[in-house]
Amino acid sequence: MRCSSMLLHHLRATRRVPWKLQWPCAVGWFCEAMAMARRQHVTIFTTASLPWMTGTAVNPLFRAAYLAKAGDWEVTLVVPWLSKGDQMLVYPNNMKFSGPAEQEGYVRRWLEERTGQLPRFNINFYPGKFSTEKRSILPVGDITETISDEKADIAVLEEPEHLTWYHHGRRWKNKFRKVIGVVHTNYLEYVKREKNGYIQAFLLKHINSWVTDIYCHKVIRLSGATQEVPRSVICNVHGVNPKFIEIGKLKHRQISQREQSFFKGAYYIGKMVWSKGYTELLHLLQKHQKELSGLKMELYGSGEDSGEVKASAEKLNLDVRVYPGRDHADSIFHDYKVFINPSTTDVVCTTTAEALAMGKIVICANHPSNEFFKRFPNCHMYSTEKEFVRLTMKALSEEPIPLTEELRHELSWEAATERFVRVAEIAPATPAKQTPSTSQRFMYINPDELKKNMEEASAFFHNTISGFEAARCVFGAIPNSLQPDEQQCKELGWSPQGL
C-alpha cells in the first residue's frame, strides 16, 4: 500500500494524472503503461499464400516484412495451409508442399530474392480449404486461436469480410485490443457479373457491412472502388516490389544519357479471366480497329478464360498476340513503353503501380480504383472511347517523363508502410488517460456503451448461426469447415480436438 501511495503521489506531482483520480483508474492506467513499454505484437491474417501469385498473398507478405523492418513491432503473418488436393488446384506448375515448414521456406526465399533482405517476423499457418465456386480459400475452424492471448495486441485482417463471413469462435474484438481490416477486393463488382448478380450483390453488401462492423475497430479501403463499410477510411497502403523501382531507375539513367530505353510498344498483363479487364480491352480494340491501325500489342496472362481470350484476339485485324502469364519483373517487360489497363474491377491495380515504377506510360480508365495514380504524369486516364484511342496513339508517339524521387518513393513499400501506420493509428505511443466516473453519472446511459452492447448481441447472433452446419452451407460455406479434419491436423501437427 505504501508503494502504491508513493506511485500515485509521484504521478500527481508530475501532473500525469488528475488529483481526483480514483484508485482503480490509477492502477489500471499504470498497468496499461507497463504493457505498452514492451513492443506491441502485430498479427496479419490473410486469405492466400505463395506460390499463389495473387494480391492477398503478396501484399500482406510485404506488409509484414516492412513492418518488421521498421523495428517498432513484433510481427506475425498468418496464412492458410492447404492439403495436397487443394494445393494442386491452387498452386502453379503442380507445386506441392509436404508440410508448413517447407512452404514457409519457399515464402522466405521468394521474399529475400525480391527485397535483398530478410526481416525477422514469424509465419504461422491456419487450416484452409479451397472453394471452387468462389475461386478462393476459406478458413476452417477458429483461426484466432493460432495466436496466443499474450501476443493478441493488434490484428490486421486482410480481406476482413472474407475472413469473417463464416467465422465461428472467439470474437476478434474480444481477442485483440485493436482489429484493423484492409479491404482488397471489389466483391460486389464481381458478383454483379453473375446470374442474378444484382440480387446477390444487394445481400452481400449488407453482410459485408455487418461482419466488418462487429469484428473490426477500423477498416482501410484501398480506394473508392470498394464498398463503403462502417468506420472506414480510404488510403492506398500498398507498395510495389523493390525490383520495379530499380528497373525504373535504370530506365531513368538511360533516358538522361539519351539512350533508347523503350524498344517495344504496348502490352497488358493480368490474370486471364474476362472480369480482369479483357472484356473492356478487346471491345475497345475491336470497335476502333481503324483508328488504332498500326498498333501492336501483347497480352500476358493465365487463367480460366485464356482460350476464349486468345480466340477473340485472333479475330481482330490488329496485331494482338496472347502469351502465357509471367512475373511482371521479367526482363521481357522492361522494354515496353506503354501499359494499357482498362480494368475497373480492381481496387488498386498492382500491375499499374508496377508499370509506373518501371517508368512506363500507363493508359487506364478514369475510375475510383485509379485515383491514387492521378498524381503521376505518365498516367493518362480516359473517360470515353474516343479519349482511349487518342491517348493510346499519343503515348506510342512520345517518351515517358522520368519520375521524381518523391513520386518514386510514393510507390515504395516504405511509403505504403508509413501510410498504413498513420491511418491504422498503431504507432507506438503512451496510452490515453482514463476519465474517472462520478456519482453524478449514476443514471446516465452512455451511448457508446449502448452501441457496444448492441454490437455484442449482433456478434453473438452471427456466432450462433455460423455454428450450424445447415445455415453455413446455405450461405456458401464449404461443408464440414467448422473444424479442421484429421488430415489437416496431422499436416499442421495439431491435436485432432482443435487448434
Buried (B, 14 or more C-beta within 10 A) or exposed (E): EEEEEEEBEEBBEEEBBBEEBEEEBBBEBBEBEEEBEEEBBBBBBBBBBBBBBBBBBBBBBBBBBBBBBBEBBBBBBBBBBBBEEBBEEBBEEEBEBEEBEEBBEBBBEBBEEBBEEEBEBBBBBBBBBBBEEBBBBBBBBBBBBBBEEEBBBBBBBBBBBBBBBBBBBBBBBEBBBBBBBBBBBBBBBBBBEEEEBEEBBEEBBEBBBBBBBBBBBBBBBBBEBBBEBEEBEBBBBBBBBBBBBBBBBBBBEBBEEEEEBBEBBBBBBBBBBBBBBBBBBBEBBBEBBEBBEEBEBBBBBBBEBBEBBBEBBEEBEBEBBBBEBBBBBEEBBBBBBBBBBBBBBBBBBBBBBBBBBBBBBBBBBBBBBBBBBEEBEBBBBBEEEEBBBBBBBEBBEEBBEBBEEEBBBBBBBBBBBBBBBEBBEBEEEEBEEBEEEEEEEEEEEEEEEEEEEEBBEBBEEBBEBBEEEEEBBEEEBBEEBBBBBEEBBEBBEBEEEEB
